Amino acid sequence: MRSVLSVSLPKKLATDLNVLSKETGRNKSDIVKESLAEFLWKNRFRRMKKTSAKESQGSRFCYR
């Protein structure tokens, strides 16, 4: 199932997207989908890393 999303872009970002689309021969929708997927993956990874770091701080053992 697909979902349609309408996005308003600042002029510079829209221009950069148009240029990239023409240079690569890819449509703008595919470029935006790939960019969003990468952004979401990186964001998810950072959150997991942060959560993991917090959990490991709470389980430190002190050996004497």
Phi and psi in degrees as a GROMACS rama.xvg file:
@    title "Ramachandran Plot"
@    xaxis  label "Phi"
@    yaxis  label "Psi"
@TYPE xy
-111.287  154.868  ARG-2
-126.76  138.49  SER-3
-98.7183  133.699  VAL-4
-129.683  128.811  LEU-5
-101.211  128.135  SER-6
-126.28  136.506  VAL-7
-96.4112  123.398  SER-8
-109.704  144.626  LEU-9
-60.6319  151.251  PRO-10
-53.0879  -45.5419  LYS-11
-62.1975  -43.2722  LYS-12
-65.8512  -41.3645  LEU-13
-62.6367  -41.3149  ALA-14
-64.2517  -45.223  THR-15
-61.3726  -40.1625  ASP-16
-64.4271  -43.3208  LEU-17
-61.4818  -43.7512  ASN-18
-63.0796  -46.9386  VAL-19
-61.9292  -40.8201  LEU-20
-60.4905  -45.0816  SER-21
-68.9154  -40.0128  LYS-22
-67.3093  -35.8275  GLU-23
-97.8264  -14.2124  THR-24
75.2728  11.3651  GLY-25
-96.4114  150.932  ARG-26
-80.0269  155.716  ASN-27
-61.6866  -36.5684  LYS-28
-61.0263  -44.0511  SER-29
-64.8297  -38.8383  ASP-30
-64.3034  -44.6228  ILE-31
-66.3736  -41.6993  VAL-32
-61.0924  -44.4134  LYS-33
-65.033  -42.8795  GLU-34
-64.1881  -42.272  SER-35
-66.6729  -41.6907  LEU-36
-61.0722  -42.3451  ALA-37
-65.8304  -42.6146  GLU-38
-60.0404  -46.8271  PHE-39
-64.5955  -39.58  LEU-40
-62.3439  -47.1475  TRP-41
-62.7836  -41.3704  LYS-42
-63.8253  -43.7136  ASN-43
-61.8899  -42.3798  ARG-44
-62.817  -45.0315  PHE-45
-61.4569  -41.565  ARG-46
-65.9867  -40.9263  ARG-47
-65.1576  -39.5328  MET-48
-63.8454  -43.3264  LYS-49
-64.8493  -43.6576  LYS-50
-63.2073  -42.8068  THR-51
-63.1715  -41.1461  SER-52
-64.4282  -40.8654  ALA-53
-65.4809  -41.0661  LYS-54
-66.8248  -38.9215  GLU-55
-72.1487  -27.352  SER-56
-67.5978  -34.0916  GLN-57
-78.234  -12.0891  GLY-58
-114.836  26.6184  SER-59
-74.4268  138.951  ARG-60
-104.326  145.211  PHE-61
-111.415  113.682  CYS-62
-100.858  138.35  TYR-63
